[in-house]
Amino acid sequence: MNKSFLSRAISGAVLAVIILAAGLLGGDVMFALVFVISLIGLYEIFRVIKIEKSILGILGYIATVAYFATIRFTGTKYLLIVIIAYLLVILSAYVFLFPKYKTEQIMMAVFGFIYVVVLMSFLYLLRITEDGIYTFWLVFIGSWICDTFAYLTGVTCGKHKLAPVLSPKKSIEGAVGGIVGAVAVGAIYGAIIGGQLEAVAHPIISFALLCGIAGLVSMVGDLSASAIKRNYDVKDYGTLIPGHGGILDRFDSVIFIAPVIYYILIFVV
């Protein structure tokens, strides 16, 4: 067996166990996990733009602590204040330290915080909703399950490139197969746990549609992450997860899906 495949399989299994345990336990365990992976993810994207050890980086880490402390102790009520305060502090650093940092670095510092920390936090916010112990898993059906079906379909019958410049191996056929697979697994999951839900009507249809939408969103997230890496000429965001890369390499689609599912469940389903 290829060593790289073995390390990828082992690290993937360990990651899956950690996610499974945190998802089932919820509460402080889930909060701690999302907080830690958000900090690591922010460090990874800051490393790409070369500000991970600078004042801008430190401000980002402090803002992450403040953001999650706000969630933990006050919920979502004051989160916008934290985001605006961070923006003002970053702009102040830009002004008073000018020309130490480039405009692009300032913009990416703000983008990185929203892209990683704010979006990642929805994993925890989704988990603490009424049916969160069940709906939380829709994120991973729409991401990792979709990705698995997309890979299998693409290898089997992929002929037309989806985004040849950003990701030459992805095909339109694979994308369709991934979405169909996510819809099917979502429907099966809805049928299995539908009787346990309190706030979701018609779980089979609802979960199938949610996972289909999540599958589409996951591809945008995946390709967006690829675009950023290509723009900065890096292969992976990090090396934390053997065979997979960094946190962002594994969660690039997850962070896009979590807020989408959260708000659809809150306002639509």
Number of C-alpha atoms within 10 A of each C-alpha: 5 7 9 12 12 13 15 17 15 15 17 17 12 13 14 12 12 14 17 13 13 19 22 17 13 19 14 12 15 22 21 15 17 22 21 14 18 27 20 20 26 25 25 25 26 23 16 19 15 13 21 19 11 13 14 22 19 14 16 27 20 13 20 26 17 16 23 24 14 17 18 15 8 11 12 13 9 12 18 11 12 16 19 11 13 22 20 12 16 20 17 12 17 18 12 9 11 11 9 10 16 11 13 9 17 19 13 18 25 17 15 21 26 16 19 25 27 20 18 26 23 23 26 26 21 24 25 17 16 13 16 20 16 19 24 24 22 24 27 23 27 33 32 19 22 30 25 17 20 28 20 15 20 23 15 11 13 20 14 14 17 19 13 11 11 18 15 10 17 22 23 18 20 28 24 19 23 29 28 19 25 34 28 19 22 27 22 17 20 24 16 12 13 18 10 12 17 9 12 20 12 12 24 22 16 19 28 26 17 27 33 26 18 29 32 20 20 29 25 16 20 23 18 16 20 20 15 15 18 15 11 10 10 12 11 18 24 21 13 14 18 17 17 20 16 20 23 24 22 18 22 25 28 25 27 25 31 29 20 18 24 21 13 11 18 13 7 10 15
